[in-house]
Amino acid sequence: MVFEGLSNKLQETIKKFKGKGRVTEKDVKQMMREIKLALLEADVNFKVVKDFIEKVSERAVGQDVLESLTPGQQVIKIVNEEMISLMGSSQSKVTFSSKPPTVYMMVGLQGSGKTTTTGKLSNLLRKQGKKPLLVACDVYRPAAIKQLQVVGGQLDVDVFAMEDNKNPVEIANAAIKHATANQYDLVIIDTAGRLHIDEELMGELENIKMAVKPQEILLVVDSMTGQDAVNVAKTFNEKLGIDGIILTKLDGDTRGGAALSVKAVTGKPIKFIGLGEKLNEIEPFFPDRMASRILGMGDVLSLIEKAQEAFDDKKALELERKMRTQQFTLDDFLDQMQQIKKMGPLNQILGMVPGLNANALKNVDIDEKKMVHFEAIIQSMTKKERQDPSIINGSRRKRIAKGSGTTVQQVNRLLKDFENMKKMFKSMTEMTKFSKRGKKGFGKFRMPF
């Protein structure tokens, strides 16, 4: 989960204050001490922590808080608002040139995930109607050009490369001419990185910048490097002038310091975050949603957006009709599982549910392998068996188990879960009928989970 350690500590601190009917200055000081320690342990920049604590303390000991009816909740509201402000107040979108092609220059150190992020960004913006061209300008790292070509191939996005040319400025210029001639409206240049910042690297990047005049320079930063990530961002901004930051590897064991420090230190916004290795695991950065996730308040808007992206509207209406008419089959069950998988890892999805903190999720058995087994079992059935599971006798169960590489017990469990779901749908349909007649719908019905 994103910022698990920081999230746990802050939520524990907040929990002590939530229900307080009366809050004194001493209480606020104690809370600030605990928050300060949590932030420093998460590798947040010391000056950023100091400023944050001062701002929250100043607002939290005001008369309107101490004398309010719910002072504990008022203090939490202030912490949330100041955390949003720290990360940039509002979403910062990438901008586009009035005359195509729009050129983005991707910069960063080796190992930050720059090449993969270049592909991810092209995929995300293509969904917004753009026609992207990726440009391989890293002529030093072995197989860097090949890596970008592989990423482009997986996404079906074109890649421009000149493997015999070792001059990145010439490659970038040629790519823009190619893009203009072939009606690409977006050019994303993957530049070279180093293991550390040096004059040679910066000189080369400045030359590319002067030659192509990019609409935006986007710095890709590995969030798992903590405070080092902030120092890298600061140096790149001072020497090159960046327009935005993309934080990668936020799904790892990251302490969160980079996301909470980088905007305050550089003055430049975080525009996107990478949440996994898959080429669709990138999303726009919303400071308010991230603050909500960290403080255990959930992220309902992102959850809805993921669901809208993953679920097909026509299929959803058809499914509703089948539920009402009791025609829900194992094919429909499989379809639902596959659409849920599209939303991303289950622990990330559950982390967006309000009130579910990281500690609670540790006790939840998120067995994604079970979903894989269920898919294999259903796909090993005949069409007739999927339409009418009642015909699946003992010998059929053995055949299905063998064909799916599972056990008869796992086949039985799937069929039981499916029957429970059908019963639930039936009960829900009956509840709806009762409620339409003006009667109470729920009766003695209890969810089977």
Stockholm file with secondary structure:
# STOCKHOLM 1.0

chainA/1-449         MVFEGLSNKLQETIKKFKGKGRVTEKDVKQMMREIKLALLEADVNFKVVKDFIEKVSERAVGQDVLESLTPGQQVIKIVNEEMISLMGSSQSKVTFSSKPPTVYMMVGLQGSGKTTTTGKLSNLLRKQGKKPLLVACDVYRPAAIKQLQVVGGQLDVDVFAMEDNKNPVEIANAAIKHATANQYDLVIIDTAGRLHIDEELMGELENIKMAVKPQEILLVVDSMTGQDAVNVAKTFNEKLGIDGIILTKLDGDTRGGAALSVKAVTGKPIKFIGLGEKLNEIEPFFPDRMASRILGMGDVLSLIEKAQEAFDDKKALELERKMRTQQFTLDDFLDQMQQIKKMGPLNQILGMVPGLNANALKNVDIDEKKMVHFEAIIQSMTKKERQDPSIINGSRRKRIAKGSGTTVQQVNRLLKDFENMKKMFKSMTEMTKFSKRGKKGFGKFRMPF
#=GR chainA/1-449 SS CTTHHHHHHHHHHHHHHHTCSCCCHHHHHHHHHHHHHHHHHTTCCHHHHHHHHHHHHHHHTSHHHHTSSCHHHHHHHHHHHHHHHHTTSSCCCCCCCSSSCEEEEEECCTTSCHHHHHHHHHHHHHTTTCCEEEEEECCSSTTHHHHHHHHHHHHTCEEECCTTCCCHHHHHHHHHHHHHHTTCSEEEEEECCCSSCCHHHHHHHHHHHHHHCCSEEEEEEEGGGTHHHHHHHHHHHHHTCCSEEEEECTTSSCCSHHHHHHHHHHCCCEEEEECSSSTTCEEECCHHHHHHHHTTCCCHHHHHHHHHHHSCHHHHHHHHHHHHTTCCCHHHHHHHHHHHHHTCCHHHHHTTSTTCCHHHHHTSCCCHHHHHHHHHHHHTSCHHHHHCGGGCCHHHHHHHHHHHTCCHHHHHHHHHHHHHHHHHHHHHHHHHHHHHTTSCSCTTCCCCC
#=GC SS_cons         CTTHHHHHHHHHHHHHHHTCSCCCHHHHHHHHHHHHHHHHHTTCCHHHHHHHHHHHHHHHTSHHHHTSSCHHHHHHHHHHHHHHHHTTSSCCCCCCCSSSCEEEEEECCTTSCHHHHHHHHHHHHHTTTCCEEEEEECCSSTTHHHHHHHHHHHHTCEEECCTTCCCHHHHHHHHHHHHHHTTCSEEEEEECCCSSCCHHHHHHHHHHHHHHCCSEEEEEEEGGGTHHHHHHHHHHHHHTCCSEEEEECTTSSCCSHHHHHHHHHHCCCEEEEECSSSTTCEEECCHHHHHHHHTTCCCHHHHHHHHHHHSCHHHHHHHHHHHHTTCCCHHHHHHHHHHHHHTCCHHHHHTTSTTCCHHHHHTSCCCHHHHHHHHHHHHTSCHHHHHCGGGCCHHHHHHHHHHHTCCHHHHHHHHHHHHHHHHHHHHHHHHHHHHHTTSCSCTTCCCCC
//
